[in-house]
Amino acid sequence: MSGRAQLMWDEAVTGYDFGPEHPMDPVRLALTRSLVGALGLDREVEVVAARPAGDSTLRLVHREDYIDAVKAASADPGAADVSYGLGTIDDPAFAGMHEVSALIAGQSVGAAEAVWRGDALHAVNFAGGLHHAMPGAASGFCVYNDAALAIARLLELGVERVAYVDVDVHHGDGVQAAFWEDPRVLTVSLHEHPATLFPQTGWPEETGADRAEGSAVNVALPAGTGDAGWLRAFHAVVPEVLAEFRPQVLVTQHGADTHFEDPLAHLAVSLDAQRAVQVACHELAHEYAGGRWVALGGGGYAVVEVVPRSWAHLVGVAAGRPVEPETVIPEGWRQEVYARTRQLGPMRMTDGRWPVSYASWEAGYDPADRVDQAVRAARRAVFPLRGLLP
């Protein structure tokens, strides 16, 4: 094993573009890659461009008729079939949609292959994490589910246990659905409560099919949850289930839309807490998965202020050169931000909340606290199924 981290990057992924009015602005990818360079992080990783996922790979998760529908919409966006979730407000069809979606999927699959084969210990694809796409439909800004495809490829390569931890503000429904009946995959999603946010799934009672009971873990947090509650919930659930499951590879999804400035959701998490969870995932990969870690991006719609900083931190953590929160952001990058967006970029790599503190679950359960209620519901639903105390 080389131990060197890989950053999966192909400039063409910025072609994943639903149009100027859509919240998933591809400038967030370009600015993240530029910030990674401005901070010198690309000298600490091997930058690799993988091939697009071919049809046989896409079929590991997606139905053939759906792939054909994406290709047809890609060639003629005006003829998109809405029965497949294409040509909708969330997922408008655009020319070349199949090609760029397959390219993003290819980066995540390539990351998984590199980690399992030992070419790298960690691999990051911040263009990935498109976790809402279903086997037969686009959903929630996601065409092909690169996270599920990476996991499916690992299983194809002979991995016996893969853990997937999703900290996007939205439930990781597509990945959960793909492996609902597969006990080889543990999916853990920490998200805003489905009563207040798309996709209205991810209730704690969703624990997997009969033959895979306990393979899905859902922590549904109340709107307004901030740093201390978010970190408390993460550490109250994730380490214990990973310790019991003993994954051979850890795949994580780091949507930046938990942030208090994100326009599409209602959590109140800071950049500093996001960095703390990235560090925790890195440590958990070493503790329980032999260090094998595939880290993906995801949602995030504060495309200047939040996303580039959050994912640059992720690259730094994976590279073994975490960026200090008080680091001043290079002026050249801020000039690029203004040139591209006419917005002023952030000054530092922190929201001023570092170090972030939280109370451990062992410190006690408060039955009147809504975050504690959410954690308790998740633990009660799934821990006994895994032989753990709720």
Secondary structure, 3 states (H helix, E strand, C coil): CCCCCEEECCHHHHHCCCCCCCCCCCHHHHHHHHHHHHCCHHHCCEEECCCCCCHHHHCCCCCHHHHHHHHHHHHCHHHCCHHHCCCCCCCCCCCCHHHHHHHHHHHHHHHHHHHHHCCCCEEEECCCCCCCCECCECECCECCCHHHHHHHHHHHCCCCCEEEEECCCCCCHHHHHHCCCCCCEEEEEEEECCCCCCCCCCCCCCCCCHHHCCCEEEEEECCCCEHHHHHHHHHHHHHHHHHHHCCCEEEEECCCCCECCCCCCCCEECHHHHHHHHHHHHHHHHHHCCCCEEEECCCCCCCCCCHHHHHHHHHHHHHCCCCCCCCECCHHHHHHHHHHHCCCCCCECCCCCCCCCCCCHHHCCCCCCHHHHHHHHHHHHHCHHHCCCC
